[in-house]
Every structure is written in C-alpha cells, then in structure tokens.
Amino acid sequence: MSVTSHDADGPPQVRPFAAVLQELARGAVHTEASEKLHALVDAVTEHAAKGTLTLVMEVAPIAKGDTSALTVSAKVTTKQPTAAQASAFFVDATGNLSRRDPRQTELPMPVHDTTRKAQ
C-alpha cells in the first residue's frame, strides 16, 4: 500500500498529516498531543513565558529490506514554562555571594532591656 497515489497528469496526491496522526496508535497520540497542547497553553498563559511541544515520529520497515509495510511510532513531549525561584545576592570582595551588601555599613541594633518593668 502506498501513501501517495500518482496521477499521470499531476503531482502525487499526499495524504494529510492530520489524518495519519488521528489514526496513529488508534488515536492515542492525537489525544495525548491535544491534551499536552492544552496544558502547555495554560502554563504559557499563567507564566507569560514561552513553552514548546515536540512530536517525534519514527517510521521503519516491519521487516528488514521489505518496505511494503512500515511501523510508525510517535512520542509527544512538552517543555512548559515554570515560575522561577530567585533571590537577590551581592558579590563580596572575594567573589562570594552574600545577602548583605558589602558596600553598605551596618547600623548597630539597639538592645532592649526586657528585665525592666514598665511604670
């Protein structure tokens, strides 16, 4: 069985990719891709950052040297944006990260005497 049919008067007629995708693994790949796309759109909307959906299809002969029957497999993956966890740090004179700004002098913290009673 050929995936294209040749008309003597024109170019080969190519079967739509979407039709093949909908039949692949009895529709499971199409369903998975649809669900992952929906989740990706939600994540992109939530984080206002880009993401990707990748469909990789592998086509191989069922028997070595015989291309009259082929196996087609597919894998759908996504890379969704996530919220970045960040903190501000300063670089000290030795190149280490510190939460304290080395250029800022520290103010003395007053010590409160908690042993005295209020009058």
MDAnalysis code that builds the backbone (N, CA, C; Angstrom):
import MDAnalysis as mda
import numpy as np

u = mda.Universe.empty(357, n_residues=119, atom_resindex=np.repeat(np.arange(119), 3), trajectory=True)
u.add_TopologyAttr("name", ["N", "CA", "C"] * 119)
u.add_TopologyAttr("resid", np.arange(1, 120))
u.add_TopologyAttr("resname", ["MET", "SER", "VAL", "THR", "SER", "HIS", "ASP", "ALA", "ASP", "GLY", "PRO", "PRO", "GLN", "VAL", "ARG", "PRO", "PHE", "ALA", "ALA", "VAL", "LEU", "GLN", "GLU", "LEU", "ALA", "ARG", "GLY", "ALA", "VAL", "HIS", "THR", "GLU", "ALA", "SER", "GLU", "LYS", "LEU", "HIS", "ALA", "LEU", "VAL", "ASP", "ALA", "VAL", "THR", "GLU", "HIS", "ALA", "ALA", "LYS", "GLY", "THR", "LEU", "THR", "LEU", "VAL", "MET", "GLU", "VAL", "ALA", "PRO", "ILE", "ALA", "LYS", "GLY", "ASP", "THR", "SER", "ALA", "LEU", "THR", "VAL", "SER", "ALA", "LYS", "VAL", "THR", "THR", "LYS", "GLN", "PRO", "THR", "ALA", "ALA", "GLN", "ALA", "SER", "ALA", "PHE", "PHE", "VAL", "ASP", "ALA", "THR", "GLY", "ASN", "LEU", "SER", "ARG", "ARG", "ASP", "PRO", "ARG", "GLN", "THR", "GLU", "LEU", "PRO", "MET", "PRO", "VAL", "HIS", "ASP", "THR", "THR", "ARG", "LYS", "ALA", "GLN"])
u.atoms.positions = np.array([
    [0.851, -1.174, 0.000],
    [0.000, 0.000, 0.000],
    [0.890, 1.228, 0.000],
    [0.631, 2.153, -0.848],
    [1.422, 3.369, -0.960],
    [0.687, 4.522, -0.295],
    [1.448, 5.431, 0.324],
    [0.829, 6.579, 0.975],
    [0.517, 7.686, -0.016],
    [1.018, 7.576, -1.226],
    [0.699, 8.555, -2.256],
    [0.153, 7.824, -3.466],
    [-0.727, 8.489, -4.183],
    [-1.205, 7.927, -5.443],
    [-0.759, 8.874, -6.546],
    [-0.327, 8.302, -7.626],
    [0.203, 9.116, -8.711],
    [-0.833, 9.236, -9.816],
    [-1.086, 10.468, -10.211],
    [-1.956, 10.764, -11.341],
    [-1.024, 11.070, -12.509],
    [-1.279, 10.471, -13.624],
    [-0.410, 10.661, -14.785],
    [-0.334, 12.126, -15.197],
    [-1.356, 12.919, -14.879],
    [-1.391, 14.313, -15.304],
    [-0.916, 15.308, -14.244],
    [-0.581, 14.849, -13.037],
    [-0.217, 15.819, -11.997],
    [0.691, 15.230, -10.944],
    [0.949, 16.037, -9.945],
    [1.822, 15.585, -8.858],
    [1.136, 14.521, -8.007],
    [1.925, 13.814, -7.201],
    [1.311, 12.792, -6.346],
    [0.352, 13.420, -5.345],
    [-0.683, 12.677, -5.005],
    [-1.651, 13.146, -4.030],
    [-1.166, 12.689, -2.648],
    [-0.905, 13.631, -1.764],
    [-0.348, 13.334, -0.448],
    [-1.477, 13.296, 0.582],
    [-1.488, 12.244, 1.376],
    [-2.489, 12.110, 2.435],
    [-2.186, 13.139, 3.522],
    [-3.191, 13.837, 4.034],
    [-2.963, 14.853, 5.064],
    [-2.314, 14.269, 6.321],
    [-1.345, 15.001, 6.843],
    [-0.645, 14.593, 8.048],
    [-1.622, 14.396, 9.207],
    [-2.587, 15.294, 9.343],
    [-3.561, 15.218, 10.436],
    [-4.334, 13.904, 10.394],
    [-4.630, 13.401, 9.209],
    [-5.361, 12.144, 9.089],
    [-4.526, 10.981, 9.615],
    [-3.243, 10.990, 9.308],
    [-2.350, 9.938, 9.803],
    [-2.217, 10.048, 11.318],
    [-2.033, 11.256, 11.823],
    [-1.876, 11.471, 13.255],
    [-3.106, 10.986, 14.029],
    [-4.283, 11.224, 13.487],
    [-5.511, 10.804, 14.172],
    [-5.662, 9.286, 14.219],
    [-5.026, 8.569, 13.305],
    [-5.114, 7.113, 13.287],
    [-3.963, 6.433, 14.025],
    [-2.891, 7.150, 14.278],
    [-1.707, 6.588, 14.905],
    [-2.035, 6.097, 16.318],
    [-1.714, 4.852, 16.605],
    [-1.986, 4.213, 17.902],
    [-3.458, 4.338, 18.285],
    [-4.305, 4.134, 17.288],
    [-5.766, 4.197, 17.470],
    [-6.229, 5.530, 18.047],
    [-5.537, 6.599, 17.664],
    [-5.920, 7.945, 18.096],
    [-5.274, 8.390, 19.396],
    [-4.535, 7.512, 20.067],
    [-3.945, 7.851, 21.363],
    [-2.908, 8.962, 21.248],
    [-2.121, 8.968, 20.187],
    [-1.092, 10.003, 20.017],
    [-1.756, 11.364, 19.796],
    [-2.794, 11.395, 18.989],
    [-3.525, 12.642, 18.738],
    [-4.143, 13.172, 20.030],
    [-4.733, 12.286, 20.803],
    [-5.344, 12.683, 22.069],
    [-4.288, 13.209, 23.033],
    [-3.158, 12.508, 23.133],
    [-2.072, 12.944, 24.016],
    [-1.538, 14.310, 23.586],
    [-1.328, 14.493, 22.285],
    [-0.825, 15.774, 21.786],
    [-1.819, 16.893, 22.075],
    [-3.096, 16.616, 21.908],
    [-4.133, 17.621, 22.181],
    [-4.138, 18.012, 23.650],
    [-4.057, 17.020, 24.547],
    [-4.072, 17.292, 25.982],
    [-2.810, 18.048, 26.410],
    [-1.662, 17.648, 25.868],
    [-0.415, 18.323, 26.225],
    [-0.378, 19.750, 25.677],
    [-0.954, 19.965, 24.512],
    [-1.030, 21.316, 23.965],
    [-1.903, 22.194, 24.851],
    [-3.015, 21.654, 25.305],
    [-3.914, 22.409, 26.175],
    [-3.206, 22.785, 27.480],
    [-2.487, 21.841, 28.082],
    [-1.744, 22.114, 29.310],
    [-0.629, 23.133, 29.068],
    [0.002, 23.050, 27.908],
    [1.060, 23.997, 27.564],
    [0.504, 25.406, 27.434],
    [-0.629, 25.549, 26.785],
    [-1.259, 26.863, 26.639],
    [-1.599, 27.436, 28.017],
    [-2.112, 26.596, 28.926],
    [-2.397, 27.050, 30.294],
    [-1.133, 27.552, 30.984],
    [-0.036, 26.797, 30.858],
    [1.223, 27.175, 31.515],
    [1.792, 28.465, 30.929],
    [1.729, 28.608, 29.620],
    [2.242, 29.824, 28.973],
    [1.412, 31.028, 29.408],
    [0.110, 30.850, 29.479],
    [-0.776, 31.933, 29.913],
    [-0.509, 32.306, 31.368],
    [-0.305, 31.299, 32.219],
    [-0.072, 31.539, 33.640],
    [1.261, 32.238, 33.895],
    [2.317, 31.819, 33.200],
    [3.658, 32.332, 33.473],
    [4.129, 33.407, 32.493],
    [3.349, 33.675, 31.459],
    [3.700, 34.676, 30.446],
    [5.095, 34.416, 29.883],
    [5.393, 33.152, 29.619],
    [6.681, 32.750, 29.058],
    [6.427, 31.649, 28.031],
    [7.388, 31.463, 27.139],
    [7.174, 30.505, 26.068],
    [7.411, 29.070, 26.523],
    [6.813, 28.161, 25.793],
    [6.999, 26.731, 26.004],
    [7.007, 26.049, 24.653],
    [7.274, 24.755, 24.637],
    [7.312, 24.024, 23.367],
    [6.587, 22.696, 23.477],
    [6.070, 22.249, 22.374],
    [5.513, 20.908, 22.226],
    [6.254, 20.277, 21.061],
    [6.764, 19.074, 21.273],
    [7.522, 18.393, 20.234],
    [6.882, 17.040, 19.949],
    [6.689, 16.769, 18.678],
    [6.188, 15.472, 18.221],
    [7.293, 14.834, 17.398],
    [7.760, 13.674, 17.854],
    [8.784, 12.941, 17.121],
    [8.147, 11.655, 16.615],
    [8.216, 11.460, 15.312],
    [7.664, 10.244, 14.706],
    [8.810, 9.435, 14.111],
    [8.731, 8.132, 14.308],
    [9.726, 7.229, 13.745],
    [9.017, 6.276, 12.796],
    [9.523, 6.188, 11.588],
    [8.956, 5.302, 10.562],
    [10.034, 4.302, 10.188],
    [9.685, 3.020, 10.251],
    [10.666, 1.968, 9.954],
    [9.980, 0.801, 9.254],
    [10.727, 0.047, 8.443],
    [10.136, -1.145, 7.838],
    [9.863, -2.199, 8.911],
    [8.774, -2.928, 8.740],
    [8.455, -4.005, 9.685],
    [9.500, -5.115, 9.570],
    [9.840, -5.458, 8.356],
    [10.859, -6.495, 8.121],
    [12.029, -5.854, 7.385],
    [13.218, -6.251, 7.757],
    [14.420, -5.705, 7.140],
    [14.399, -5.951, 5.633],
    [14.589, -4.870, 4.886],
    [14.627, -4.969, 3.429],
    [13.267, -4.971, 2.750],
    [12.183, -5.038, 3.499],
    [10.832, -5.052, 2.917],
    [10.116, -3.778, 3.341],
    [9.937, -2.853, 2.405],
    [9.298, -1.575, 2.729],
    [7.823, -1.529, 2.343],
    [7.217, -2.699, 2.104],
    [5.790, -2.707, 1.756],
    [4.911, -2.486, 2.981],
    [5.438, -2.719, 4.183],
    [4.709, -2.467, 5.428],
    [5.661, -1.756, 6.388],
    [5.164, -0.725, 7.030],
    [6.001, 0.091, 7.905],
    [5.392, 0.198, 9.293],
    [6.236, 0.387, 10.285],
    [5.744, 0.727, 11.617],
    [5.941, 2.225, 11.803],
    [4.968, 2.851, 12.433],
    [5.046, 4.279, 12.720],
    [4.796, 4.438, 14.217],
    [5.758, 5.010, 14.902],
    [5.604, 5.274, 16.332],
    [5.829, 6.762, 16.563],
    [5.314, 7.235, 17.679],
    [5.431, 8.669, 17.959],
    [5.567, 8.913, 19.443],
    [6.223, 10.041, 19.762],
    [6.377, 10.477, 21.148],
    [6.097, 11.976, 21.196],
    [5.259, 12.363, 22.138],
    [4.903, 13.777, 22.318],
    [5.516, 14.248, 23.626],
    [6.293, 15.336, 23.565],
    [6.882, 15.908, 24.770],
    [6.627, 17.407, 24.801],
    [6.604, 17.951, 26.004],
    [6.452, 19.394, 26.154],
    [7.495, 19.920, 27.117],
    [7.813, 21.173, 26.937],
    [8.648, 21.893, 27.888],
    [7.839, 23.110, 28.292],
    [7.303, 23.045, 29.508],
    [6.423, 24.102, 29.971],
    [7.197, 25.130, 30.778],
    [6.793, 26.393, 30.663],
    [7.431, 27.411, 31.493],
    [7.034, 27.201, 32.945],
    [7.927, 27.525, 33.841],
    [7.642, 27.426, 35.266],
    [8.028, 28.734, 35.933],
    [7.519, 28.934, 37.107],
    [7.856, 30.132, 37.861],
    [9.283, 29.995, 38.371],
    [10.094, 30.964, 38.089],
    [11.479, 30.941, 38.543],
    [11.544, 31.341, 40.004],
    [12.363, 30.639, 40.757],
    [12.603, 30.972, 42.156],
    [13.898, 31.778, 42.201],
    [13.831, 33.023, 42.629],
    [15.015, 33.888, 42.598],
    [15.156, 34.654, 43.905],
    [16.378, 34.970, 44.235],
    [16.711, 35.810, 45.386],
    [17.813, 36.759, 44.965],
    [17.875, 37.932, 45.602],
    [18.914, 38.907, 45.301],
    [20.129, 38.634, 46.196],
    [21.296, 38.655, 45.585],
    [22.554, 38.475, 46.304],
    [23.526, 39.561, 45.880],
    [24.512, 39.814, 46.719],
    [25.598, 40.734, 46.417],
    [26.877, 39.925, 46.307],
    [27.833, 40.455, 45.588],
    [29.133, 39.801, 45.452],
    [30.110, 40.511, 46.369],
    [30.754, 39.739, 47.261],
    [31.712, 40.355, 48.183],
    [33.088, 40.469, 47.525],
    [34.058, 40.978, 48.264],
    [35.399, 41.237, 47.723],
    [36.115, 39.975, 47.267],
    [35.720, 38.832, 47.798],
    [36.376, 37.571, 47.410],
    [35.595, 36.820, 46.341],
    [34.536, 37.429, 45.838],
    [33.755, 36.818, 44.761],
    [32.673, 35.867, 45.233],
    [32.379, 35.884, 46.533],
    [31.319, 35.026, 47.063],
    [29.995, 35.770, 47.110],
    [28.906, 35.009, 47.054],
    [27.575, 35.596, 47.145],
    [27.205, 35.809, 48.594],
    [26.565, 36.941, 48.856],
    [26.143, 37.282, 50.209],
    [24.808, 37.998, 50.134],
    [23.984, 37.820, 51.159],
    [22.711, 38.533, 51.227],
    [22.922, 39.976, 51.700],
    [24.096, 40.275, 52.289],
    [24.400, 41.619, 52.768],
    [25.231, 42.353, 51.729],
    [24.888, 43.601, 51.509],
    [25.623, 44.447, 50.570],
    [26.942, 44.849, 51.216],
    [28.078, 44.416, 50.672],
    [29.361, 44.735, 51.301],
    [29.695, 46.227, 51.244],
    [29.018, 46.980, 50.420],
    [29.263, 48.428, 50.332],
    [28.472, 49.205, 51.379],
    [27.534, 48.556, 52.005],
    [26.661, 49.212, 52.980],
    [27.192, 48.977, 54.388],
    [27.380, 50.063, 55.132],
    [27.805, 49.896, 56.524],
    [26.616, 49.407, 57.350],
    [26.929, 48.595, 58.338],
    [25.857, 48.049, 59.171],
    [25.568, 48.988, 60.324],
    [24.308, 49.197, 60.585],
    [23.892, 50.025, 61.711],
    [23.833, 49.154, 62.960],
    [24.253, 49.711, 64.095],
    [24.151, 48.914, 65.323],
    [22.685, 48.750, 65.701],
    [22.350, 47.576, 66.117],
    [20.975, 47.296, 66.532],
    [20.860, 47.577, 68.024],
    [19.904, 48.410, 68.432],
    [19.755, 48.690, 69.863],
    [19.292, 47.439, 70.603],
    [19.804, 47.264, 71.790],
    [19.419, 46.140, 72.624],
    [18.410, 46.658, 73.630],
    [17.267, 46.043, 73.677],
    [16.228, 46.443, 74.609],
    [16.329, 45.605, 75.880],
    [16.275, 46.291, 77.002],
    [16.330, 45.602, 78.276],
    [14.929, 45.108, 78.618],
    [14.756, 43.811, 78.595],
    [13.434, 43.232, 78.863],
    [13.247, 42.911, 80.343],
    [14.278, 43.163, 81.148],
    [14.148, 42.867, 82.577],
    [13.503, 44.016, 83.343],
    [13.515, 45.215, 82.784],
    [12.903, 46.363, 83.463],
    [11.408, 46.315, 83.316],
    [10.734, 46.704, 84.376],
    [9.267, 46.745, 84.361],
    [8.790, 48.126, 83.972],
    [7.727, 48.160, 83.225],
    [7.159, 49.448, 82.819],
    [6.489, 50.090, 84.018],
    [6.583, 51.401, 84.129],
    [5.975, 52.125, 85.276],
    [4.719, 52.804, 84.878],
])
